[in-house]
Amino acid sequence: MIVYGVKFSPYVLKVLVALEEKGLAYTLEPPAPALHPLGKMPVLRDGDVVVPDSSVICAYLDRKHPTPALYPEEPAELARALFLEEYGDARMAEGWGEVVLERIVKPQMLGQPTDEKRLAELQQHVREIWMGSPHSAGGHPIPCVLDHLEAQVAPDRDTLLPRFGIADIAVGAHLGWLDAGGLAIDAQRWPHVARFAEAVRKRPSFAAVLGG
Ligand SMILES: N[C@@H](CCC(=O)N[C@@H](CS)C(=O)NCC(=O)O)C(=O)O
């Protein structure tokens, strides 16, 4: 199988970790925007089958190679796992693309200077989402990302659900935005999330992708 993308992207990381968990062989090749209707990464090629989108790819892999299962069987657990995956892909990722563009892509890849004023504004925006007192688009108060996750991680377990699976992969991958954006988890305020983040980084599947 071929994955098109760069592992620096949490969405690509999700797919690579899923492949590692299942013990499937793959090669990582540069992004292939022409294969994705939205021009994005990751895209998976499995023989003649081309699959865009990390969530779709993970579901495809789980159906094609069911062991070990990444999605729970039990309906309520499945619902919780799917929402956590969606929470990672949508809420945890919000605003970070522009931060990474200013902080890393412009100076390191495009040879352009970082707009420091713009970067500070963008970092303030993601800090509010992750650590502040955010509101929904409709004006309802909602928990910040780290408060929400703190309530999801059991104090006595390193997985979000009873068994490791897609929720851990997605949330674990999107915690990587913090490093890329120059922010850190305050372990005094969010001890469960800090412990979960550490455990995920040490898991062999994550370590295999991030270390290599
Ligand atoms: N829902 C998509 C999101 C993928 C995504 O946003 N990928 C970013 C990289 S982190 C990308 O390809 N951006 C390039 C672009 O939009 O042109 C997924 O889960 O795969």
The ligand as an SDF file (V2000), in Angstrom:
LIG
                    3D

 20 19  0  0  0  0  0  0  0  0999 V2000
  -10.5160   15.6420    6.5620 N   0  0  0  0  0  0  0  0  0  0  0  0
   -9.1990   15.4680    5.9770 C   0  0  0  0  0  0  0  0  0  0  0  0
   -8.3070   16.6460    6.3240 C   0  0  0  0  0  0  0  0  0  0  0  0
   -6.9400   16.5470    5.6610 C   0  0  0  0  0  0  0  0  0  0  0  0
   -6.1640   17.8650    5.6970 C   0  0  0  0  0  0  0  0  0  0  0  0
   -6.6930   18.9380    6.0240 O   0  0  0  0  0  0  0  0  0  0  0  0
   -4.8930   17.7770    5.3270 N   0  0  0  0  0  0  0  0  0  0  0  0
   -4.0750   18.9650    5.2280 C   0  0  0  0  0  0  0  0  0  0  0  0
   -2.6930   18.7090    5.8450 C   0  0  0  0  0  0  0  0  0  0  0  0
   -2.7000   18.7280    7.6070 S   0  0  0  0  0  0  0  0  0  0  0  0
   -3.8380   19.2860    3.7470 C   0  0  0  0  0  0  0  0  0  0  0  0
   -3.7040   18.3960    2.9360 O   0  0  0  0  0  0  0  0  0  0  0  0
   -3.7710   20.5830    3.4140 N   0  0  0  0  0  0  0  0  0  0  0  0
   -3.3940   20.9950    2.1040 C   0  0  0  0  0  0  0  0  0  0  0  0
   -4.4590   21.7750    1.4060 C   0  0  0  0  0  0  0  0  0  0  0  0
   -5.5860   21.9010    1.9400 O   0  0  0  0  0  0  0  0  0  0  0  0
   -4.1560   22.2520    0.3150 O   0  0  0  0  0  0  0  0  0  0  0  0
   -8.6210   14.1400    6.4800 C   0  0  0  0  0  0  0  0  0  0  0  0
   -9.0390   13.6550    7.5470 O   0  0  0  0  0  0  0  0  0  0  0  0
   -7.8000   13.5510    5.7840 O   0  0  0  0  0  0  0  0  0  0  0  0
  1  2  1  0
  2  3  1  0
  2 18  1  0
  3  4  1  0
  4  5  1  0
  5  6  2  0
  5  7  1  0
  7  8  1  0
  8  9  1  0
  8 11  1  0
  9 10  1  0
 11 12  2  0
 11 13  1  0
 13 14  1  0
 14 15  1  0
 15 16  2  0
 15 17  1  0
 18 19  2  0
 18 20  1  0
M  END
$$$$
